[in-house]
Amino acid sequence: MKTISTAFIFILTMLFNGLQATELSADLQGDKLEKIKLSIKKYVIEKFNSKGTYSGYSFGDLTTIKPTEILELDQLLSLKTQTPLFKR
């Protein structure tokens, strides 16, 4: 566990050193960031290859699917607040 935390601190240090504000153009900074991301991914794959395979995960937008009963309840509650007769 100590080697993982040491590696994590090392990676964060590399990131912060690489992301310091410099006079480079935005394109060069973007290239540098991509290079850092690829080197971190490569390091993780090499370091933990004996533990199993590594595949980076990326998650899309979170969507909430409500049941129709809840949708109807939400509509009724919004109608109740919009109608002056039911306000208390």
Secondary structure, DSSP 8 states (H G I E B T S, - for coil): -HHHHHHHHHHHHHHHHHTS--S--HHHHHHHHHHHHHHHHHHHHHHTTTT----------------HHHHHHHHHHHHHHH-GGG--
